[in-house]
């Protein structure tokens, strides 16, 4: 049961990490698009 919980915890951390990375990428793209040529 312990290892099962560890995997679940790792999975949730990975999901949060991907969300944060996606948000950061979206912010970068928005900033780049806002800048004039």
C-alpha angles and dihedrals in degrees: 000000000000095000090045090056090047091055091048090050092049091049093052090048090051091050091051090047092052091048091051091047092048091049091050092050091049090052092050092050091048091051092048092049092049094056115094119240 
